[in-house]
Amino acid sequence: GYRILARNFRRRSTELDLVALKGGILVIVEVKARRRVYFNAAFVATALSYRKRCALAHGTRAFVSRYQPDFRTVRVDLAAVEHGRNQCHISVNAMRDIITTL
């Protein structure tokens, strides 16, 4: 499984929601909560603007520099949390490898 290394890692104005390690892969997870999620390419494009992708790359470099985890490659995933109006129903969808180059 995944070993969680950090939650809400902050460096200046950058935040990484989750940082995990799985089988030599450093996994950065961006979490987005929405009332209704249509989990497709359009959602990813709006959830991860160019500015946000740059911030994720900067935050990842800062995390690696500070903690020097043992990994072979980096993967960025997107987790979308969908909740109802009263938040009684929650579902989570995930998309792997949403950013190809850090």
Secondary structure, DSSP 4 states (H G I P E B T S, - for coil): --EEEEEEEEETTEEEEEEEEETTEEEEEEEEEESS---SHHHHHHHS-HHHHHHHHHHHHHHHHHH----SEEEEEEEEEEE-TTS--EEEEEES---S--
